[in-house]
Amino acid sequence: MSDASHAPEPALDWSDAFVLGHEPMDATHREFVALVRAMQTGPEDGLAGLLADFEAHARRHFEEEDRWMLETGFPPRECHMDEHAAVLRSVVEVREVVARGEIGQVRRLADALADWFPRHADWLDSALAHWLCKRAYGGKPVVLRRDLKGALRDVSQA
């Protein structure tokens, strides 16, 4: 069942603005962005499968970050972990609605994730990346961005 009244958000694209300087996290975030984009732009008959792929990714992604926070004693971990749990609850709710035939809810979820992710990465994940790099290397991560002008344009449109 399609939702013709749904006005899509612009599809999420990877940007160097998302690079945080902790490669395991950056690699996971590249996968996250690709999966959200696929849910935003993929064919309707493949959306249920894309949602399942995203759910599997999100569980691994959030479990890994949660583990890093717990193992290293990251001070503001509760708020960060609460956001992860809220996203997973939303994914489960959408999966249940999709099972009843409301496939358009996958696109709505993807658009909400595309809106949520840049702020989450910029505020919460960047703090975690800094924490992890400081513990491992004694300082903040060094981040080189290829398209700073494009990154600034992306941020100004948010």
Helices and strands as residue ranges (DSSP letters): G 16-18, H 23-41, G 44-46, H 47-72, H 77-99, H 104-120, I 121-125, H 126-137, H 148-157
